[in-house]
Amino acid sequence: MADDDTAAAPLLTSHKAKPAEVPSIDDIIETCIGGTGAKQLLFISVFTEAEPRWHCVAGGSSCPRPAAASPCALPPGAWAWDRPAEASVVSEWALSCAGPAVVSLPASSFFAGCLAGGFLLTMLADSLLGRKKMLVAALASMSVAGALTAFAPNVRAYAALRFASGFARSMVGTCALVLSTELVGKRWRNTASFAAFSCFTLGFLSLPAVAYAFREASWRSLYFWTSLPCLFYAVLLHFLAQESPRWLLVRGRTREAVETLQQIASHNGSSGATASSLSMLLNACASAMYEDSGTRAGDAFATLRAMLERRWAIRRLAAVMAAGFGVGIVYFGMPLSVGSLGPDLYLSVTYNALSELPSAVLSWFVIARANRRGSVAALAAAAGACSLACVAIPRGAAPAARMAAELLSFSATSTAYNVILIYAIELFPTSFWSFGVFGLAIGFSGLFAACLPETRGRSLSDTMEEEGRKQAAGSSAAVAKNTDSHLV
């Protein structure tokens, strides 16, 4: 009898019964929210310095204009600026003759602030503050620092305020993108990303128009009036936007997450926020908190520690940083040096901004239909070829061809930039999104994307443990596939 029992036992116990699959946070958001609303916020950050033109004063015999490449060696009364001195930082403080270190101080201070803010603030966005609070604080701080820049008495104070602007600016783009994608269901994530990219392009397109309107005024007016909208956006965001329910769930703040989902569902007219769906949400939350208690650590460095403990996470972050480094050089470097490609700075910047419109559409198509790794590599190669064409075309020989090559390179780079942003979000779980996306800002070539796994069509992970299981499952599947091919 005992043998019979033993023999019968494997029918029930040889394979563990799989527990009911807990729905992912993506599924819960789809159920409770349904579609997505039509709310969109436009964020604009306009900071510019211009190299002014100068001319010889009539009757100035000591000013041989063709022979003088710079006014620094000329006597004070022999030349003058084409526009009022206060129209540019360079002319007001005579930076063109102050040496390369002083000339590059304002721009380098801004990007140094972006670097410092990216390292320090991303951990706060993933751990303590969350997406909404960090974005509101970053917008308000950037607005205040930008407005105070208009009152800078000297170049050192100007550089310090630019550093503060860059420090706050480092979180605006990443938090806005992460928050917009976390507030919608999985089906609408590509559309939300496309809307964010399009609004960024519209903000870039407004830059030459605003700068042209203030071309004869002081540069201080340009800083002041372009900084005020950010404060207005921060107020709107505080009262109208919701915190990311995904971040709230991962942090264990279940009640707030449920309230957020109910509010969004009611605004969208969705009937998905029923008692059963909320019960499913609570169960999924409890499971996520049980499996990933380390991610919810209270200190700001928990994100960094958890990432350093996992080799696959370090590998992915290093690859994203390397790919983003090369893309970022072209993406930010071309607009800064666009004046060298054409005589009219306003038209050159306008052409660059217009080239981002097809990039936004192409980004939407690539993100929805194409693989991430191959897309990044192909776009990086195309951008590199066009950039080399800019160098190969002699200056002044074919200005139209030179400008076309630059625009094609910038368009391909913009598309690659957008794809890598979404790729970085998909490569890391919710509690590491801001930290992962920042890898783009500090991260040589798009070919490094070959070191990353493919994520197209895959559901997003909410914890490091879940992503680790997917990594192990993918490796096992690849080994099994190779074994089968060898057997055949």
C-alpha positions as CSV (number, residue, x, y, z in Angstrom):
1,M,0.0,0.0,0.0
2,A,2.8,2.2,0.8
3,D,4.3,1.4,-2.5
4,D,1.1,2.3,-4.2
5,D,1.0,5.6,-2.3
6,T,4.6,6.3,-3.3
7,A,4.0,5.4,-6.9
8,A,1.0,7.6,-7.0
9,A,2.7,10.5,-5.4
10,P,4.7,11.6,-8.4
11,L,1.5,12.2,-10.3
12,L,0.9,15.1,-7.9
13,T,4.4,16.2,-6.8
14,S,6.9,15.5,-9.6
15,H,6.2,18.9,-11.0
16,K,5.5,21.8,-8.7
17,A,2.2,23.4,-9.4
18,K,2.8,26.8,-10.8
19,P,1.2,29.5,-8.7
20,A,-1.2,31.8,-10.3
21,E,0.8,34.3,-12.3
22,V,0.7,37.7,-10.6
23,P,0.0,40.5,-13.2
24,S,2.8,42.9,-13.9
25,I,2.5,46.6,-13.1
26,D,2.2,47.2,-16.8
27,D,-1.0,45.0,-16.8
28,I,-2.4,46.7,-13.8
29,I,-1.8,50.2,-15.2
30,E,-3.5,49.1,-18.5
31,T,-6.5,47.7,-16.5
32,C,-6.9,50.7,-14.2
33,I,-6.1,53.5,-16.5
34,G,-7.2,52.2,-19.9
35,G,-5.9,54.6,-22.5
36,T,-4.1,57.9,-21.9
37,G,-5.2,61.4,-21.5
38,A,-4.3,64.4,-23.8
39,K,-2.3,66.3,-21.2
40,Q,1.1,67.4,-22.5
41,L,3.6,69.8,-21.0
42,L,6.1,71.8,-22.9
43,F,9.5,72.3,-21.3
44,I,11.8,74.9,-22.7
45,S,15.3,75.7,-21.6
46,V,17.0,78.4,-23.7
47,F,20.6,79.5,-22.9
48,T,22.9,80.9,-25.5
49,E,26.0,82.9,-26.1
50,A,26.9,84.4,-29.4
51,E,30.3,85.4,-30.9
52,P,29.6,89.0,-32.1
53,R,30.9,90.5,-35.3
54,W,33.0,93.7,-35.4
55,H,34.0,96.3,-37.9
56,C,36.7,98.9,-38.4
57,V,35.7,102.4,-37.6
58,A,35.7,104.9,-40.5
59,G,38.9,106.8,-40.6
60,G,40.8,104.2,-38.5
61,S,44.1,104.0,-40.4
62,S,45.5,101.4,-37.9
63,C,42.7,98.9,-38.6
64,P,43.5,96.9,-41.8
65,R,40.4,94.7,-41.6
66,P,41.5,91.9,-44.0
67,A,44.8,91.5,-42.1
68,A,43.2,91.7,-38.6
69,A,41.7,88.3,-37.7
70,S,40.9,89.5,-34.2
71,P,40.3,93.0,-32.7
72,C,42.5,92.2,-29.7
73,A,45.7,93.6,-31.3
74,L,44.0,96.8,-32.5
75,P,43.8,100.1,-30.6
76,P,40.5,100.7,-28.7
77,G,39.2,103.4,-31.1
78,A,40.0,101.6,-34.3
79,W,37.1,99.1,-34.2
80,A,33.6,98.6,-32.8
81,W,31.1,95.9,-32.4
82,D,28.4,95.6,-35.1
83,R,25.7,95.5,-32.4
84,P,25.5,97.0,-28.9
85,A,28.1,95.6,-26.5
86,E,25.4,94.4,-24.1
87,A,23.9,92.2,-26.8
88,S,26.3,89.4,-25.9
89,V,28.3,88.2,-22.9
90,V,31.4,88.0,-25.0
91,S,31.2,91.7,-26.1
92,E,30.0,93.1,-22.7
93,W,32.9,91.5,-20.7
94,A,35.4,91.4,-23.6
95,L,35.8,87.7,-23.3
96,S,37.1,87.3,-26.9
97,C,40.5,88.7,-25.7
98,A,40.5,87.2,-22.2
99,G,42.1,83.8,-23.1
100,P,40.7,80.4,-24.0
101,A,40.2,79.4,-20.4
102,V,37.9,82.3,-19.6
103,V,36.1,82.1,-23.0
104,S,35.2,78.5,-22.4
105,L,34.3,79.0,-18.7
106,P,30.5,79.7,-19.2
107,A,29.8,76.7,-21.4
108,S,32.0,74.3,-19.5
109,S,30.4,75.4,-16.2
110,F,27.0,74.5,-17.5
111,F,28.0,71.1,-18.6
112,A,30.0,70.5,-15.5
113,G,26.8,71.3,-13.6
114,C,24.9,68.8,-15.7
115,L,27.5,66.1,-14.9
116,A,27.4,66.8,-11.2
117,G,23.6,66.9,-11.1
118,G,23.4,63.7,-13.0
119,F,25.5,61.8,-10.5
120,L,23.8,63.2,-7.4
121,L,20.2,63.9,-8.3
122,T,19.4,60.7,-10.2
123,M,19.7,58.7,-7.0
124,L,17.3,61.0,-5.3
125,A,14.8,60.6,-8.1
126,D,14.9,56.8,-7.9
127,S,14.9,56.6,-4.1
128,L,13.6,59.5,-1.9
129,L,11.9,62.2,-4.0
130,G,10.4,60.4,-6.9
131,R,9.8,61.6,-10.4
132,K,7.3,64.4,-9.8
133,K,8.9,66.1,-6.9
134,M,12.3,66.0,-8.5
135,L,11.0,67.4,-11.8
136,V,9.2,70.2,-10.0
137,A,12.3,71.1,-7.9
138,A,14.5,70.9,-11.0
139,L,12.3,73.2,-13.1
140,A,11.9,75.7,-10.3
141,S,15.7,75.7,-9.5
142,M,16.6,76.0,-13.2
143,S,14.2,78.9,-13.6
144,V,15.5,80.8,-10.6
145,A,19.2,80.2,-11.6
146,G,18.5,81.3,-15.1
147,A,16.7,84.4,-14.0
148,L,19.5,85.3,-11.6
149,T,22.0,84.9,-14.5
150,A,20.5,88.0,-16.0
151,F,21.8,90.0,-13.1
152,A,25.4,88.5,-13.0
153,P,27.9,91.3,-12.5
154,N,30.9,89.5,-13.9
155,V,31.9,86.4,-15.8
156,R,32.7,84.4,-12.6
157,A,29.3,85.0,-11.1
158,Y,27.8,84.2,-14.5
159,A,29.7,80.9,-14.7
160,A,28.6,79.9,-11.1
161,L,24.9,80.5,-12.0
162,R,25.4,78.6,-15.2
163,F,26.7,75.7,-13.1
164,A,23.6,75.9,-11.0
165,S,21.4,75.9,-14.1
166,G,23.2,72.9,-15.5
167,F,22.9,71.1,-12.1
168,A,19.1,71.5,-12.1
169,R,18.8,71.0,-15.9
170,S,20.4,67.5,-15.6
171,M,17.1,66.1,-14.3
172,V,14.5,67.9,-16.4
173,G,14.8,65.8,-19.5
174,T,15.2,62.4,-17.9
175,C,12.5,62.9,-15.3
176,A,10.0,64.3,-17.8
177,L,10.5,61.4,-20.1
178,V,10.4,58.8,-17.3
179,L,7.4,60.3,-15.7
180,S,5.5,60.6,-19.0
181,T,6.2,56.9,-19.9
182,E,5.3,55.7,-16.4
183,L,1.9,57.5,-16.3
184,V,0.6,55.6,-19.4
185,G,-0.1,52.0,-20.3
186,K,2.4,49.9,-22.2
187,R,0.4,50.3,-25.5
188,W,0.8,54.1,-25.3
189,R,4.4,54.2,-24.2
190,N,5.8,54.8,-27.7
191,T,3.2,57.5,-28.3
192,A,4.1,59.3,-25.1
193,S,7.7,59.1,-26.0
194,F,7.0,60.6,-29.4
195,A,5.0,63.4,-27.8
196,A,7.9,64.2,-25.5
197,F,10.4,64.2,-28.4
198,S,8.1,66.4,-30.5
199,C,7.6,68.9,-27.7
200,F,11.4,69.1,-27.1
201,T,11.8,69.8,-30.8
202,L,9.2,72.6,-30.7
203,G,11.1,74.1,-27.8
204,F,14.4,73.9,-29.8
205,L,12.6,75.5,-32.8
206,S,11.5,78.4,-30.7
207,L,15.1,79.2,-29.8
208,P,16.1,81.1,-33.0
209,A,12.8,83.0,-33.0
210,V,13.3,84.2,-29.4
211,A,16.9,85.0,-30.0
212,Y,16.1,87.0,-33.1
213,A,13.5,89.0,-31.3
214,F,16.1,90.0,-28.7
215,R,19.0,90.4,-31.1
216,E,19.4,94.1,-30.5
217,A,18.6,93.9,-26.8
218,S,20.7,92.9,-23.9
219,W,21.6,89.2,-23.4
220,R,20.2,89.6,-19.9
221,S,16.7,90.1,-21.3
222,L,17.0,86.8,-23.2
223,Y,18.0,84.9,-20.1
224,F,15.3,86.5,-18.0
225,W,12.4,85.9,-20.3
226,T,13.3,82.4,-21.3
227,S,13.7,81.4,-17.7
228,L,10.3,82.4,-16.5
229,P,8.3,79.8,-18.4
230,C,10.1,77.0,-16.4
231,L,8.7,78.4,-13.2
232,F,5.2,78.4,-14.7
233,Y,5.7,74.8,-15.9
234,A,6.7,73.8,-12.3
235,V,3.5,75.3,-10.9
236,L,1.4,73.5,-13.5
237,L,3.2,70.3,-12.9
238,H,2.7,70.5,-9.1
239,F,-1.0,70.9,-9.4
240,L,-1.9,68.9,-12.5
241,A,0.5,66.0,-12.8
242,Q,0.4,62.8,-10.7
243,E,3.4,60.9,-9.2
244,S,4.3,57.8,-11.1
245,P,2.2,54.9,-9.8
246,R,4.9,52.5,-10.8
247,W,7.5,54.2,-8.6
248,L,5.0,54.4,-5.7
249,L,4.3,50.6,-6.0
250,V,8.0,49.7,-6.1
251,R,8.6,52.0,-3.0
252,G,5.9,50.2,-1.1
253,R,3.5,53.2,-1.0
254,T,0.5,51.1,-2.1
255,R,-2.3,53.4,-0.9
256,E,-0.9,56.4,-2.8
257,A,-0.4,54.3,-5.9
258,V,-4.0,53.1,-5.8
259,E,-5.3,56.7,-5.3
260,T,-3.1,57.9,-8.2
261,L,-4.5,55.1,-10.5
262,Q,-8.1,56.0,-9.5
263,Q,-7.6,59.7,-10.2
264,I,-6.0,59.1,-13.6
265,A,-8.7,56.5,-14.5
266,S,-11.5,59.0,-13.6
267,H,-9.9,61.7,-15.7
268,N,-9.7,59.4,-18.7
269,G,-13.2,58.1,-18.2
270,S,-11.9,54.6,-17.8
271,S,-14.1,52.0,-16.0
272,G,-11.1,49.7,-15.3
273,A,-10.5,50.9,-11.7
274,T,-12.9,48.4,-10.2
275,A,-12.7,46.6,-6.8
276,S,-11.3,43.5,-8.5
277,S,-8.6,45.4,-10.4
278,L,-7.6,47.2,-7.2
279,S,-7.4,43.9,-5.4
280,M,-5.2,42.6,-8.1
281,L,-3.1,45.7,-7.8
282,L,-2.6,45.1,-4.0
283,N,-1.6,41.5,-4.5
284,A,0.9,42.4,-7.2
285,C,2.3,45.2,-4.9
286,A,2.7,42.8,-2.0
287,S,4.5,40.3,-4.2
288,A,6.8,43.0,-5.6
289,M,7.7,44.3,-2.1
290,Y,8.3,40.8,-0.8
291,E,10.7,39.9,-3.6
292,D,12.6,43.1,-3.8
293,S,12.8,44.6,-0.3
294,G,16.3,45.8,-0.9
295,T,15.3,48.2,-3.7
296,R,13.1,50.1,-1.3
297,A,16.0,51.1,1.0
298,G,15.6,54.5,2.4
299,D,19.0,56.0,1.7
300,A,19.8,57.7,-1.6
301,F,22.7,55.3,-2.4
302,A,20.7,52.1,-2.3
303,T,20.2,52.4,-6.1
304,L,23.9,52.6,-6.7
305,R,24.7,49.7,-4.3
306,A,22.1,47.5,-5.8
307,M,23.4,48.1,-9.3
308,L,27.1,47.5,-8.3
309,E,26.1,44.1,-6.8
310,R,24.9,42.8,-10.2
311,R,27.4,42.2,-13.0
312,W,24.7,42.3,-15.8
313,A,23.6,45.7,-14.6
314,I,27.1,47.1,-14.6
315,R,27.6,45.6,-18.1
316,R,24.5,47.2,-19.4
317,L,25.2,50.6,-17.8
318,A,28.7,50.6,-19.2
319,A,27.5,49.8,-22.7
320,V,24.8,52.5,-22.5
321,M,27.3,55.1,-21.3
322,A,29.8,54.2,-24.0
323,A,27.1,54.4,-26.8
324,G,25.6,57.6,-25.3
325,F,29.0,59.3,-25.1
326,G,29.5,59.3,-28.9
327,V,25.9,60.1,-29.7
328,G,26.0,62.9,-27.1
329,I,29.1,64.5,-28.5
330,V,27.5,65.0,-31.9
331,Y,24.0,65.8,-30.5
332,F,25.2,68.6,-28.3
333,G,28.4,69.5,-30.2
334,M,26.8,70.3,-33.6
335,P,24.3,72.9,-32.3
336,L,27.1,74.6,-30.3
337,S,29.3,74.8,-33.4
338,V,26.6,75.3,-36.0
339,G,27.8,78.9,-36.6
340,S,30.8,77.6,-38.4
341,L,28.7,75.9,-41.1
342,G,26.8,79.0,-42.3
343,P,26.9,82.8,-42.3
344,D,23.5,83.2,-40.6
345,L,23.4,81.8,-37.1
346,Y,19.6,82.1,-36.8
347,L,19.0,80.2,-40.0
348,S,21.5,77.5,-39.1
349,V,19.9,76.9,-35.7
350,T,16.5,76.9,-37.4
351,Y,17.6,74.2,-39.9
352,N,19.0,72.1,-37.1
353,A,15.7,72.4,-35.2
354,L,13.7,71.5,-38.3
355,S,15.8,68.5,-38.9
356,E,14.6,67.1,-35.5
357,L,11.0,67.0,-36.7
358,P,11.6,64.1,-39.1
359,S,13.9,62.6,-36.4
360,A,10.9,62.5,-34.0
361,V,8.8,60.7,-36.6
362,L,11.6,58.3,-37.5
363,S,12.2,57.7,-33.7
364,W,8.5,56.7,-33.3
365,F,8.8,54.3,-36.2
366,V,12.1,52.8,-35.1
367,I,10.9,52.4,-31.5
368,A,7.7,50.7,-32.6
369,R,8.9,48.5,-35.4
370,A,12.7,48.0,-35.3
371,N,15.2,46.3,-33.0
372,R,17.0,48.5,-30.6
373,R,20.6,47.2,-31.0
374,G,20.7,47.3,-34.8
375,S,18.9,50.7,-35.0
376,V,21.5,52.4,-32.7
377,A,24.4,50.9,-34.6
378,A,23.0,51.8,-38.0
379,L,22.0,55.4,-37.0
380,A,25.4,56.0,-35.3
381,A,27.2,54.8,-38.5
382,A,25.1,57.0,-40.7
383,A,25.7,60.0,-38.5
384,G,29.4,59.4,-38.5
385,A,29.6,59.1,-42.3
386,C,27.7,62.4,-42.7
387,S,29.9,64.1,-40.1
388,L,33.0,63.0,-42.0
389,A,31.4,64.4,-45.1
390,C,31.3,67.8,-43.4
391,V,35.0,67.6,-43.0
392,A,35.7,66.3,-46.5
393,I,33.8,69.1,-48.2
394,P,36.1,72.2,-48.5
395,R,34.9,75.2,-46.6
396,G,33.2,77.7,-48.9
397,A,33.4,75.3,-51.9
398,A,29.9,73.8,-51.6
399,P,28.0,75.4,-48.6
400,A,24.7,73.8,-49.5
401,A,26.2,70.3,-49.6
402,R,28.1,71.0,-46.4
403,M,24.9,72.2,-44.6
404,A,23.0,69.2,-46.0
405,A,25.6,66.7,-44.7
406,E,25.5,68.4,-41.3
407,L,21.7,68.3,-41.1
408,L,21.6,64.6,-42.1
409,S,24.2,63.8,-39.5
410,F,22.3,65.8,-36.8
411,S,19.0,64.1,-37.8
412,A,20.5,60.6,-37.6
413,T,22.1,61.5,-34.3
414,S,18.8,62.9,-32.9
415,T,17.1,59.7,-33.8
416,A,19.8,57.6,-32.2
417,Y,19.6,59.8,-29.1
418,N,15.8,59.2,-28.8
419,V,16.2,55.5,-29.3
420,I,18.9,55.2,-26.7
421,L,16.8,57.1,-24.2
422,I,13.9,54.6,-24.6
423,Y,16.4,51.7,-24.7
424,A,17.9,52.7,-21.4
425,I,14.4,52.8,-19.8
426,E,13.7,49.3,-21.1
427,L,17.1,47.9,-20.0
428,F,16.6,48.8,-16.3
429,P,13.8,48.2,-13.8
430,T,11.6,50.9,-12.4
431,S,13.7,51.8,-9.4
432,F,16.8,52.3,-11.6
433,W,15.3,54.2,-14.5
434,S,16.7,57.7,-13.8
435,F,20.1,56.2,-12.9
436,G,20.1,54.1,-16.1
437,V,18.9,57.0,-18.4
438,F,21.6,59.2,-17.0
439,G,24.2,56.8,-18.5
440,L,23.3,58.4,-21.8
441,A,24.4,61.9,-20.6
442,I,27.9,60.8,-19.5
443,G,28.2,57.8,-21.7
444,F,31.9,56.2,-27.9
445,S,30.1,54.4,-30.5
446,G,26.7,53.0,-31.2
447,L,28.4,49.6,-31.9
448,F,28.5,49.1,-28.2
449,A,24.8,48.4,-28.4
450,A,25.8,44.9,-29.5
451,C,26.8,44.3,-25.9
452,L,23.1,44.8,-24.8
453,P,20.2,42.4,-24.9
454,E,17.3,43.0,-27.2
455,T,14.2,44.5,-25.5
456,R,11.7,45.1,-28.3
457,G,8.3,43.6,-27.4
458,R,9.4,42.6,-23.9
459,S,7.5,43.7,-20.8
460,L,9.3,46.1,-18.4
461,S,10.7,44.8,-15.2
462,D,9.9,46.4,-11.8
463,T,12.6,44.9,-9.6
464,M,16.3,43.9,-10.1
465,E,15.4,40.3,-9.2
466,E,12.8,40.1,-12.0
467,E,15.3,41.5,-14.5
468,G,17.9,39.1,-13.3
469,R,15.6,36.2,-13.9
470,K,14.9,37.4,-17.4
471,Q,18.7,37.7,-18.0
472,A,19.2,34.1,-16.8
473,A,16.3,32.8,-18.8
474,G,17.6,34.6,-22.0
475,S,21.1,33.1,-21.5
476,S,19.6,29.6,-21.0
477,A,17.5,30.0,-24.1
478,A,20.5,31.1,-26.2
479,V,22.5,28.1,-25.0
480,A,19.7,25.7,-25.8
481,K,19.3,27.2,-29.3
482,N,23.0,26.8,-30.0
483,T,23.0,23.2,-28.7
484,D,20.0,22.3,-31.0
485,S,21.7,23.9,-34.0
486,H,24.9,21.9,-33.4
487,L,22.9,18.7,-33.1
488,V,21.1,19.4,-36.4
